[in-house]
Amino acid sequence: MHVRTNDLVVVKAGNEAGKTGKIIKILTDKKRVVIKGINLVYKHTKPSQKNPQGGRIQKEASISIANVLSVCQNKNCRKHESGVRVRKKVLENGTKIRICVYCSSEIMSAE
């Protein structure tokens, strides 16, 4: 996958296009991601012991992983704000890193 949990991403398609957020959860089997504050929906709940009044709860719904791009943290990158494609690189010690296609800087998870 080209994104990981805690990555800063920008949404490229759909009703939320152009918005930026942090990935909360990745659903690998469905190829979808949940992004904090993006694609909010209302879930109607029945009264229960935990929530005696019931009502509407606002929560994030998932978005297709194909509709998001990572944001490059390098301030000099020409595609800094609009999202970048990611390439994988194997270092000499055998570790794999993700790098920006445009400026070749490492893509780090924002933790």
C-alpha positions in Angstrom: 0.0 0.0 0.0 1.1 3.5 -0.7 -0.2 4.9 2.6 0.1 3.9 6.3 -1.7 4.7 9.5 -0.9 8.2 10.8 0.1 9.4 7.3 -1.0 12.9 6.3 -3.1 12.5 3.1 -5.1 14.6 0.7 -8.4 13.4 -0.8 -8.3 13.7 -4.6 -11.8 12.6 -5.7 -15.4 12.6 -4.3 -17.4 15.0 -2.2 -14.4 15.6 0.1 -11.9 16.4 -2.7 -9.1 18.8 -1.7 -9.4 18.2 2.1 -6.4 17.0 4.1 -6.4 14.7 7.1 -4.6 12.0 9.0 -5.3 8.3 8.5 -6.9 6.6 11.5 -7.5 3.1 10.2 -6.7 1.1 7.0 -9.1 -1.6 5.9 -6.8 -3.7 3.8 -9.3 -6.4 2.8 -11.7 -3.7 1.4 -9.0 -1.4 0.1 -10.4 1.6 2.0 -9.1 4.1 4.6 -10.7 6.1 7.4 -9.4 9.7 7.7 -10.0 11.8 10.8 -12.6 14.6 10.1 -13.3 13.5 6.5 -16.4 11.9 5.1 -18.5 12.3 8.2 -21.8 10.5 8.4 -24.6 10.2 11.0 -25.2 6.8 12.7 -28.6 6.5 14.3 -28.5 4.5 17.6 -31.2 3.0 19.7 -31.3 3.7 23.4 -29.1 1.3 25.4 -27.5 1.2 28.9 -24.4 2.7 27.6 -26.3 5.5 25.8 -29.7 5.8 27.5 -31.0 8.6 25.3 -30.0 7.1 21.9 -29.8 9.6 19.0 -27.5 10.5 16.2 -23.7 10.0 16.4 -21.4 11.6 13.9 -18.5 9.4 12.8 -16.0 9.0 9.9 -16.9 6.7 7.1 -14.3 5.0 4.9 -12.9 6.3 1.5 -11.4 4.2 -1.3 -7.6 4.1 -1.0 -7.4 5.0 -4.7 -8.8 8.4 -3.9 -6.0 9.6 -1.5 -2.4 10.7 -2.0 0.3 11.2 0.6 1.5 14.7 1.4 5.2 15.3 1.1 6.7 17.0 4.2 9.5 18.6 2.3 8.6 22.3 2.0 10.6 22.7 -1.2 8.7 20.0 -3.1 6.7 21.5 -5.9 3.7 19.2 -5.3 3.8 19.7 -1.5 0.2 20.5 -0.8 -1.6 18.7 -3.6 -0.3 15.2 -2.8 2.5 13.1 -4.2 3.0 9.6 -5.6 5.1 7.3 -3.6 8.0 5.1 -4.7 9.6 2.4 -2.5 13.3 2.2 -2.1 15.5 -0.5 -0.5 18.5 0.9 1.5 21.8 -0.8 1.7 21.1 -2.3 5.1 17.9 -3.9 3.7 15.2 -1.6 5.1 12.5 -0.4 2.9 11.4 3.3 2.8 8.9 5.3 0.9 10.1 8.3 -1.0 8.4 11.1 -2.9 8.5 10.7 -6.7 9.2 14.4 -7.3 11.8 15.4 -4.7 13.1 12.0 -3.5 12.7 12.9 0.2 11.5 10.2 2.6 7.7 10.1 3.4 7.4 9.9 7.2 4.3 9.0 9.2 3.1 12.0 11.3 3.0 10.6 14.8 
